[in-house]
Amino acid sequence: MLARILLTLTLLLPSLAMAQSGAPNPRIADGIGDLAYGIYCAQEPERRDPAPNTASGHLNIVPTIPDLQFRQKLVPAELGIGFGVLATAAPGVIHDPVTVTVTHPPYPDSGIEVEQWTSDIDDLGPSLMGFSFDTPNELLLGEWTFSAHTSDGTELFHIAFEVVPPELMPQVISGCFGSFLS
């Protein structure tokens, strides 16, 4: 039990350091009317769109905007778990195109640490900018960041999540799958 507590504290130290540094997490620009973040249960995609600057080479396009079941920045590394942001532009504003960037620890097979794709954010409803753990090599512990920038380089948002071992968050696992999976 003491080892588990020490492991948890060790994993949370980077997040605590960021919180103590005074850096806001998330950072949200005026052009964003609403930004929600957290964890969702991944859905089967209805299609896959090309995304050459991602490790998989595609984006999963889901049939509906997922419900953020856990509004938090601590995420278990478990297949079928998704996390990220739902962003809506300020009234009367359309951001198109937007470059979404996700940074994470390097994938063991490729060394990839940065993935990008193009999206848009308007005021008609939330746009999902998320990541779901689909393959075992994606289950990387540590800091993952999501940001979005306009074509002129203006940052719309930036948020850091901390991905931790799934056994530290059985409530999230059971929330998506009904019982703890390892």
Steps between C-alpha positions, in 0.01 A plus 500: 500500500782740584664420164173583321475834680862583416441404135194724488692793649790448260265503203322812620811707571523647146134609520551644846808690383300652213220597738751663737674685215188712455454394137127471431386155395307530278587822319200628303501793254218752462398342167378191686152526653507167684763236566419178685763236563519152642466129437251320279436141400629452146245420229536290190573745219248541220791578268870574499623819334859539379733678745856462371659681797374246752662170596203296374460707183130554560242661728213301643178687420237396754123505444424732794689742721591293807387579850793606719425258782789613718586871494862470605857514370619171650449217246546122533710331230241245388386386158157643418547815708490836324586845627524853371294813456167615365547854368239749382593838350379827645165617357529608138854360463623223270856370522573316175752353453638412842814293554454261792823376659533214747835442669581192707791282609671331202340189355740209556482377140536832316613769743203719393422763764289752305185434299302764308185530295277773362153571631265792558331655800176694457224636720236246390603232748800322648780360288683197639878509513582177671711190508387144572731219599452251215826302507734388779793711375290815565472430874775743600520631854583865555393839374282531189410847371230618261511839331333674208633788290346707223672532162670822619644318803260630765462247782134421568559260787766288668444233763722238665374159614691245707465136389545254788485121551140376473506328838513845660162591349265198517196731522569630149555151360176373654320813376576399141509122520288408801785330688872548550713384208876471507 
